[in-house]
Amino acid sequence: MATESVALSDRREPKAPRRIDTPRIESPARPILEGVGLDAPFFEDKNRAFWFLQSLGWSGYFILRSLSGFAGGLGWMWLVHTALLTATGYSLTLLLGALFRRLIKMRVLWTAILSLSSVVLASTVFSVIETWSYATFLKPDSRPVGFEFLAPILLNFALLAAWTALYYGINYYILLEEQIDQRERLENQASSAQLAMLRYQLNPHFLFNTLNSISTLVLLKQTERANAMLARLSSFLRYTLANESSAKVTLAQEVETLKLYLEIEKMRFEERMRPHFRIESDTIGARLPSLLLQPLIENAIKYAVTPSETGADIWVTATREGQAVRIEVADNGNGEGANVAATQSTGVGLANIRERLAQAYGSAHGFTTKKNEQGGFSVVVEIPYETGDRD
């Protein structure tokens, strides 16, 4: 095969893609945070976060209320009274939390009604216990009766309502985060499935042409050439199927795949097909969707080599341009490929590549077609320079 390719034998084996993380700033407090389990995202363990906030909140309630009582000169019995109220509030909110875990799954209207009713009931119980405790430990001579037990209900309702609002706020935030993460996973899966579908479109299209050629050789009783083509087809399929359909490969791997494909086509066209590879050494590690360039070679063969009695030359050129890689597939045919591209009738060829580039890079790519200086057809692909290593 006539080629002008860069030596690829000395290239490094591509490493597995490695995520580039922002360097973490080490804090002097990190050992302490790791010791209490706070170095991970706070709400990653919802159970741990609940108990931490629950204990922290009611500890703060006990401290603040105790200080206010001592400032008013109520003595040490106020501490007993405050401890009883803290234990009551802690227990009631645990019961509310257990109830709210079920209510949050219901319709919003029912959640609101039942939650409000629960808070009113809990505030009533809290007020009765607070009034009894006050009369028992601080004012032994007083004997509250009837509605007097509900005297502090407004403050208790406000306290428990605030706890409820915080509980629902945090849990709805967690649910929202989970839904966002789930949507991102589904979008990534959909994108991978789309890339796989576009990649799989190529295989039947290519296999049809190759098997048709093998069938022709068999009919012409050219069994040796047919066996050679089958062997090369087997090598090509083994090589391509080894890669995941949605994965990216290095440009060096893509070139090797193209060479396997061209060896098969060489059995059909012999000296009429003259491929040339001009790959700059600093581009061989660039990553791109696998089998991205094969349809371009196939189109060049179809519209430049096949119609001409003398065949045609096909050039595959790759150059580095800053943070981008420019790949051009050109031929010196009669330019019919340009007319076909203009009519948007290229089937799974150029249209497939446009879709795959859009899926893989969004707007951060270039794709142009033109009639070149040799009178043939050129396709230019520009993609970001990506490797498995740090750039």
FIDOMAR-37861 format. One record per residue (C-alpha): residue number from 1; residue in one letter; x, y, z. Coordinates in nm, 3 decimals. Example, Ala and Ser with C-alpha at 12.3 -4.5 7.8 and 13.67 -1.06 7.14 Angstrom:
<lomars>
(1; A; (1.230; -0.450; 0.780))
(2; S; (1.367; -0.106; 0.714))
</lomars>
This chain:
<lomars>
(1; M; (0.000; 0.000; 0.000))
(2; A; (0.141; 0.339; -0.098))
(3; T; (0.149; 0.551; 0.216))
(4; E; (0.343; 0.842; 0.357))
(5; S; (0.274; 0.790; 0.723))
(6; V; (0.453; 0.898; 1.038))
(7; A; (0.621; 0.616; 1.229))
(8; L; (0.374; 0.508; 1.495))
(9; S; (0.572; 0.221; 1.639))
(10; D; (0.744; 0.438; 1.900))
(11; R; (0.428; 0.587; 2.042))
(12; R; (0.336; 0.527; 2.403))
(13; E; (0.049; 0.299; 2.490))
(14; P; (-0.248; 0.524; 2.570))
(15; K; (-0.318; 0.550; 2.937))
(16; A; (-0.663; 0.524; 3.083))
(17; P; (-0.837; 0.863; 3.087))
(18; R; (-0.765; 1.045; 3.410))
(19; R; (-0.986; 1.314; 3.547))
(20; I; (-0.809; 1.644; 3.603))
(21; D; (-0.908; 1.767; 3.947))
(22; T; (-0.847; 2.108; 4.096))
(23; P; (-0.572; 2.077; 4.359))
(24; R; (-0.729; 2.046; 4.702))
(25; I; (-0.630; 2.307; 4.958))
(26; E; (-0.536; 2.127; 5.278))
(27; S; (-0.691; 2.286; 5.585))
(28; P; (-0.539; 2.262; 5.936))
(29; A; (-0.885; 2.153; 6.050))
(30; R; (-0.899; 1.856; 5.810))
(31; P; (-0.776; 1.594; 6.066))
(32; I; (-1.047; 1.711; 6.308))
(33; L; (-1.316; 1.702; 6.039))
(34; E; (-1.209; 1.353; 5.932))
(35; G; (-1.223; 1.241; 6.293))
(36; V; (-1.588; 1.339; 6.329))
(37; G; (-1.684; 1.236; 5.977))
(38; L; (-1.742; 1.587; 5.839))
(39; D; (-1.485; 1.575; 5.557))
(40; A; (-1.744; 1.418; 5.323))
(41; P; (-2.042; 1.612; 5.177))
(42; F; (-2.266; 1.691; 5.473))
(43; F; (-2.590; 1.545; 5.339))
(44; E; (-2.425; 1.243; 5.176))
(45; D; (-2.530; 1.046; 5.486))
(46; K; (-2.879; 1.176; 5.561))
(47; N; (-2.910; 0.980; 5.885))
(48; R; (-2.586; 1.123; 6.021))
(49; A; (-2.684; 1.475; 5.916))
(50; F; (-3.024; 1.446; 6.089))
(51; W; (-2.883; 1.335; 6.423))
(52; F; (-2.609; 1.596; 6.410))
(53; L; (-2.851; 1.883; 6.344))
(54; Q; (-3.107; 1.747; 6.589))
(55; S; (-2.855; 1.726; 6.871))
(56; L; (-2.693; 2.059; 6.784))
(57; G; (-3.025; 2.244; 6.769))
(58; W; (-3.168; 2.119; 7.097))
(59; S; (-2.833; 2.163; 7.273))
(60; G; (-2.843; 2.524; 7.162))
(61; Y; (-3.202; 2.552; 7.292))
(62; F; (-3.096; 2.417; 7.633))
(63; I; (-2.797; 2.648; 7.663))
(64; L; (-2.977; 2.966; 7.557))
(65; R; (-3.283; 2.902; 7.771))
(66; S; (-3.068; 2.813; 8.073))
(67; L; (-2.868; 3.134; 8.039))
(68; S; (-3.184; 3.343; 8.011))
(69; G; (-3.322; 3.186; 8.330))
(70; F; (-3.002; 3.240; 8.526))
(71; A; (-2.995; 3.600; 8.407))
(72; G; (-3.345; 3.641; 8.553))
(73; G; (-3.237; 3.502; 8.888))
(74; L; (-3.453; 3.187; 8.874))
(75; G; (-3.197; 2.961; 9.044))
(76; W; (-3.085; 2.605; 8.980))
(77; M; (-3.435; 2.460; 8.957))
(78; W; (-3.466; 2.647; 8.630))
(79; L; (-3.195; 2.414; 8.499))
(80; V; (-3.409; 2.110; 8.585))
(81; H; (-3.710; 2.271; 8.420))
(82; T; (-3.510; 2.354; 8.106))
(83; A; (-3.362; 2.002; 8.088))
(84; L; (-3.713; 1.854; 8.100))
(85; L; (-3.834; 2.088; 7.823))
(86; T; (-3.530; 2.005; 7.609))
(87; A; (-3.592; 1.632; 7.648))
(88; T; (-3.959; 1.686; 7.565))
(89; G; (-3.885; 1.890; 7.254))
(90; Y; (-3.615; 1.644; 7.144))
(91; S; (-3.856; 1.349; 7.179))
(92; L; (-4.150; 1.523; 7.014))
(93; T; (-3.943; 1.626; 6.712))
(94; L; (-3.814; 1.270; 6.675))
(95; L; (-4.176; 1.153; 6.655))
(96; L; (-4.257; 1.433; 6.410))
(97; G; (-3.956; 1.339; 6.196))
(98; A; (-4.070; 0.976; 6.179))
(99; L; (-4.417; 1.095; 6.074))
(100; F; (-4.289; 1.350; 5.822))
(101; R; (-4.080; 1.084; 5.645))
(102; R; (-4.409; 0.928; 5.541))
(103; L; (-4.602; 1.250; 5.483))
(104; I; (-4.338; 1.390; 5.245))
(105; K; (-4.425; 1.118; 4.992))
(106; M; (-4.792; 1.223; 4.978))
(107; R; (-4.955; 1.499; 4.776))
(108; V; (-4.851; 1.848; 4.880))
(109; L; (-5.197; 1.946; 5.009))
(110; W; (-5.226; 1.639; 5.233))
(111; T; (-4.867; 1.682; 5.347))
(112; A; (-4.937; 2.042; 5.450))
(113; I; (-5.265; 1.965; 5.630))
(114; L; (-5.139; 1.663; 5.821))
(115; S; (-4.807; 1.830; 5.907))
(116; L; (-4.984; 2.139; 6.045))
(117; S; (-5.219; 1.921; 6.249))
(118; S; (-4.926; 1.726; 6.388))
(119; V; (-4.743; 2.044; 6.487))
(120; V; (-5.054; 2.176; 6.664))
(121; L; (-5.094; 1.850; 6.855))
(122; A; (-4.724; 1.838; 6.948))
(123; S; (-4.737; 2.205; 7.061))
(124; T; (-5.032; 2.124; 7.285))
(125; V; (-4.845; 1.836; 7.450))
(126; F; (-4.534; 2.051; 7.484))
(127; S; (-4.735; 2.331; 7.648))
(128; V; (-4.902; 2.097; 7.898))
(129; I; (-4.567; 1.950; 8.002))
(130; E; (-4.405; 2.295; 8.024))
(131; T; (-4.688; 2.434; 8.239))
(132; W; (-4.680; 2.130; 8.470))
(133; S; (-4.299; 2.152; 8.502))
(134; Y; (-4.312; 2.523; 8.579))
(135; A; (-4.576; 2.471; 8.847))
(136; T; (-4.389; 2.174; 8.996))
(137; F; (-4.029; 2.299; 9.009))
(138; L; (-4.054; 2.679; 9.006))
(139; K; (-4.399; 2.771; 9.152))
(140; P; (-4.503; 2.483; 9.377))
(141; D; (-4.790; 2.690; 9.521))
(142; S; (-4.961; 2.740; 9.183))
(143; R; (-5.227; 2.500; 9.057))
(144; P; (-5.298; 2.553; 8.685))
(145; V; (-5.631; 2.423; 8.557))
(146; G; (-5.803; 2.398; 8.218))
(147; F; (-5.675; 2.628; 7.948))
(148; E; (-5.399; 2.755; 8.174))
(149; F; (-5.196; 2.453; 8.061))
(150; L; (-5.197; 2.603; 7.708))
(151; A; (-5.048; 2.938; 7.808))
(152; P; (-4.710; 2.883; 7.629))
(153; I; (-4.863; 2.718; 7.321))
(154; L; (-4.787; 3.007; 7.083))
(155; L; (-4.414; 3.005; 7.156))
(156; N; (-4.404; 2.625; 7.141))
(157; F; (-4.596; 2.624; 6.813))
(158; A; (-4.352; 2.876; 6.667))
(159; L; (-4.057; 2.661; 6.781))
(160; L; (-4.196; 2.337; 6.638))
(161; A; (-4.316; 2.508; 6.320))
(162; A; (-3.965; 2.641; 6.263))
(163; W; (-3.824; 2.290; 6.319))
(164; T; (-4.080; 2.151; 6.072))
(165; A; (-3.997; 2.414; 5.809))
(166; L; (-3.626; 2.338; 5.846))
(167; Y; (-3.693; 1.963; 5.822))
(168; Y; (-3.897; 1.992; 5.503))
(169; G; (-3.661; 2.251; 5.355))
(170; I; (-3.359; 2.026; 5.397))
(171; N; (-3.538; 1.714; 5.273))
(172; Y; (-3.685; 1.886; 4.968))
(173; Y; (-3.337; 2.021; 4.892))
(174; I; (-3.195; 1.666; 4.913))
(175; L; (-3.475; 1.535; 4.690))
(176; L; (-3.407; 1.810; 4.438))
(177; E; (-3.035; 1.727; 4.437))
(178; E; (-3.113; 1.359; 4.384))
(179; Q; (-3.345; 1.439; 4.093))
(180; I; (-3.081; 1.663; 3.934))
(181; D; (-2.820; 1.388; 3.969))
(182; Q; (-3.063; 1.133; 3.826))
(183; R; (-3.143; 1.359; 3.531))
(184; E; (-2.773; 1.409; 3.462))
(185; R; (-2.718; 1.032; 3.470))
(186; L; (-3.010; 0.978; 3.232))
(187; E; (-2.882; 1.249; 2.998))
(188; N; (-2.537; 1.090; 2.997))
(189; Q; (-2.689; 0.750; 2.930))
(190; A; (-2.900; 0.895; 2.648))
(191; S; (-2.594; 1.064; 2.499))
(192; S; (-2.395; 0.740; 2.520))
(193; A; (-2.683; 0.549; 2.362))
(194; Q; (-2.703; 0.806; 2.081))
(195; L; (-2.329; 0.777; 2.017))
(196; A; (-2.357; 0.399; 2.017))
(197; M; (-2.649; 0.409; 1.774))
(198; L; (-2.458; 0.636; 1.537))
(199; R; (-2.152; 0.413; 1.559))
(200; Y; (-2.355; 0.097; 1.496))
(201; Q; (-2.503; 0.253; 1.181))
(202; L; (-2.161; 0.220; 1.022))
(203; N; (-2.120; -0.154; 1.065))
(204; P; (-2.413; -0.279; 0.849))
(205; H; (-2.331; -0.018; 0.584))
(206; F; (-1.967; -0.124; 0.564))
(207; L; (-2.038; -0.496; 0.594))
(208; F; (-2.285; -0.485; 0.307))
(209; N; (-2.025; -0.338; 0.071))
(210; T; (-1.749; -0.576; 0.184))
(211; L; (-1.961; -0.891; 0.174))
(212; N; (-2.090; -0.788; -0.167))
(213; S; (-1.729; -0.768; -0.289))
(214; I; (-1.650; -1.108; -0.138))
(215; S; (-1.957; -1.253; -0.306))
(216; T; (-1.839; -1.116; -0.639))
(217; L; (-1.495; -1.275; -0.594))
(218; V; (-1.657; -1.609; -0.510))
(219; L; (-1.874; -1.593; -0.824))
(220; L; (-1.562; -1.520; -1.025))
(221; K; (-1.399; -1.822; -0.855))
(222; Q; (-1.119; -1.605; -0.716))
(223; T; (-1.117; -1.802; -0.391))
(224; E; (-0.773; -1.696; -0.274))
(225; R; (-0.862; -1.327; -0.294))
(226; A; (-1.200; -1.397; -0.131))
(227; N; (-1.029; -1.582; 0.159))
(228; A; (-0.775; -1.301; 0.197))
(229; M; (-1.054; -1.042; 0.210))
(230; L; (-1.245; -1.248; 0.469))
(231; A; (-0.932; -1.273; 0.684))
(232; R; (-0.878; -0.898; 0.669))
(233; L; (-1.245; -0.834; 0.739))
(234; S; (-1.217; -1.055; 1.046))
(235; S; (-0.913; -0.858; 1.167))
(236; F; (-1.091; -0.528; 1.108))
(237; L; (-1.403; -0.633; 1.299))
(238; R; (-1.199; -0.779; 1.586))
(239; Y; (-1.005; -0.453; 1.612))
(240; T; (-1.309; -0.224; 1.601))
(241; L; (-1.533; -0.430; 1.828))
(242; A; (-1.263; -0.428; 2.097))
(243; N; (-1.348; -0.062; 2.163))
(244; E; (-1.667; 0.052; 2.330))
(245; S; (-1.909; 0.200; 2.082))
(246; S; (-1.928; 0.532; 2.266))
(247; A; (-1.561; 0.547; 2.364))
(248; K; (-1.288; 0.770; 2.227))
(249; V; (-0.964; 0.630; 2.086))
(250; T; (-0.634; 0.792; 2.006))
(251; L; (-0.569; 0.921; 1.656))
(252; A; (-0.296; 0.656; 1.626))
(253; Q; (-0.554; 0.383; 1.694))
(254; E; (-0.794; 0.541; 1.445))
(255; V; (-0.521; 0.544; 1.178))
(256; E; (-0.447; 0.176; 1.241))
(257; T; (-0.818; 0.102; 1.201))
(258; L; (-0.828; 0.295; 0.874))
(259; K; (-0.530; 0.097; 0.748))
(260; L; (-0.710; -0.231; 0.822))
(261; Y; (-1.013; -0.100; 0.634))
(262; L; (-0.798; 0.012; 0.339))
(263; E; (-0.634; -0.329; 0.321))
(264; I; (-0.978; -0.474; 0.258))
(265; E; (-1.060; -0.215; -0.007))
(266; K; (-0.716; -0.266; -0.160))
(267; M; (-0.830; -0.616; -0.258))
(268; R; (-1.098; -0.455; -0.475))
(269; F; (-0.918; -0.161; -0.631))
(270; E; (-0.550; -0.263; -0.618))
(271; E; (-0.334; 0.018; -0.763))
(272; R; (-0.635; 0.237; -0.846))
(273; M; (-0.658; 0.336; -0.479))
(274; R; (-0.357; 0.525; -0.347))
(275; P; (-0.389; 0.628; 0.021))
(276; H; (-0.142; 0.862; 0.194))
(277; F; (-0.118; 0.940; 0.565))
(278; R; (0.045; 1.261; 0.688))
(279; I; (0.004; 1.256; 1.065))
(280; E; (0.205; 1.499; 1.275))
(281; S; (0.373; 1.330; 1.569))
(282; D; (0.217; 1.561; 1.831))
(283; T; (-0.135; 1.463; 1.722))
(284; I; (-0.115; 1.085; 1.753))
(285; G; (-0.225; 1.093; 2.119))
(286; A; (-0.532; 1.310; 2.053))
(287; R; (-0.859; 1.133; 2.130))
(288; L; (-1.164; 1.123; 1.903))
(289; P; (-1.477; 0.906; 1.866))
(290; S; (-1.384; 0.566; 1.726))
(291; L; (-1.448; 0.504; 1.355))
(292; L; (-1.512; 0.875; 1.300))
(293; L; (-1.296; 0.894; 0.986))
(294; Q; (-1.392; 0.564; 0.823))
(295; P; (-1.704; 0.704; 0.648))
(296; L; (-1.491; 0.983; 0.500))
(297; I; (-1.254; 0.729; 0.348))
(298; E; (-1.551; 0.529; 0.225))
(299; N; (-1.701; 0.836; 0.056))
(300; A; (-1.366; 0.915; -0.107))
(301; I; (-1.350; 0.562; -0.245))
(302; K; (-1.709; 0.577; -0.365))
(303; Y; (-1.695; 0.916; -0.538))
(304; A; (-1.327; 0.945; -0.636))
(305; V; (-1.178; 0.598; -0.682))
(306; T; (-1.471; 0.395; -0.814))
(307; P; (-1.578; 0.621; -1.108))
(308; S; (-1.223; 0.668; -1.242))
(309; E; (-1.039; 0.416; -1.456))
(310; T; (-0.707; 0.541; -1.319))
(311; G; (-0.834; 0.560; -0.962))
(312; A; (-0.748; 0.842; -0.724))
(313; D; (-0.525; 0.946; -0.437))
(314; I; (-0.665; 0.982; -0.086))
(315; W; (-0.487; 1.194; 0.176))
(316; V; (-0.545; 1.181; 0.550))
(317; T; (-0.373; 1.476; 0.717))
(318; A; (-0.366; 1.565; 1.087))
(319; T; (-0.206; 1.880; 1.229))
(320; R; (-0.199; 2.047; 1.570))
(321; E; (-0.335; 2.401; 1.582))
(322; G; (-0.308; 2.535; 1.935))
(323; Q; (-0.558; 2.350; 2.153))
(324; A; (-0.728; 2.194; 1.852))
(325; V; (-0.654; 1.914; 1.605))
(326; R; (-0.729; 1.966; 1.237))
(327; I; (-0.797; 1.648; 1.041))
(328; E; (-0.851; 1.658; 0.665))
(329; V; (-0.954; 1.376; 0.435))
(330; A; (-0.904; 1.476; 0.071))
(331; D; (-0.903; 1.313; -0.273))
(332; N; (-0.817; 1.419; -0.626))
(333; G; (-1.126; 1.280; -0.793))
(334; N; (-1.365; 1.474; -1.011))
(335; G; (-1.519; 1.661; -0.715))
(336; E; (-1.844; 1.467; -0.726))
(337; G; (-1.829; 1.432; -0.350))
(338; A; (-1.878; 1.808; -0.317))
(339; N; (-2.198; 1.793; -0.519))
(340; V; (-2.328; 1.504; -0.311))
(341; A; (-2.247; 1.689; 0.012))
(342; A; (-2.436; 1.992; -0.111))
(343; T; (-2.749; 1.783; -0.172))
(344; Q; (-2.741; 1.636; 0.183))
(345; S; (-2.786; 1.286; 0.037))
(346; T; (-2.489; 1.109; 0.190))
(347; G; (-2.685; 0.858; 0.398))
(348; V; (-2.489; 0.739; 0.699))
(349; G; (-2.169; 0.911; 0.583))
(350; L; (-2.131; 1.285; 0.642))
(351; A; (-2.462; 1.314; 0.824))
(352; N; (-2.349; 1.048; 1.070))
(353; I; (-2.023; 1.231; 1.138))
(354; R; (-2.203; 1.562; 1.194))
(355; E; (-2.429; 1.395; 1.452))
(356; R; (-2.142; 1.220; 1.630))
(357; L; (-1.938; 1.539; 1.651))
(358; A; (-2.237; 1.728; 1.790))
(359; Q; (-2.294; 1.458; 2.052))
(360; A; (-1.927; 1.439; 2.150))
(361; Y; (-1.826; 1.808; 2.146))
(362; G; (-2.139; 2.024; 2.122))
(363; S; (-2.044; 2.351; 1.955))
(364; A; (-1.672; 2.306; 2.026))
(365; H; (-1.591; 2.151; 1.691))
(366; G; (-1.568; 2.236; 1.322))
(367; F; (-1.688; 2.042; 1.019))
(368; T; (-1.649; 2.179; 0.668))
(369; T; (-1.655; 2.039; 0.315))
(370; K; (-1.497; 2.197; 0.009))
(371; K; (-1.354; 2.143; -0.337))
(372; N; (-0.977; 2.130; -0.302))
(373; E; (-0.686; 2.249; -0.515))
(374; Q; (-0.647; 1.903; -0.674))
(375; G; (-0.998; 1.934; -0.813))
(376; G; (-1.130; 1.676; -0.572))
(377; F; (-1.329; 1.682; -0.249))
(378; S; (-1.207; 1.759; 0.105))
(379; V; (-1.366; 1.722; 0.446))
(380; V; (-1.206; 1.910; 0.735))
(381; V; (-1.278; 1.815; 1.096))
(382; E; (-1.156; 2.032; 1.384))
(383; I; (-1.187; 1.897; 1.738))
(384; P; (-1.048; 1.998; 2.080))
(385; Y; (-0.711; 1.843; 2.162))
(386; E; (-0.788; 1.587; 2.432))
(387; T; (-0.566; 1.315; 2.571))
(388; G; (-0.577; 1.076; 2.863))
(389; D; (-0.296; 1.270; 3.033))
(390; R; (-0.270; 1.624; 3.163))
(391; D; (-0.220; 1.860; 2.872))
</lomars>
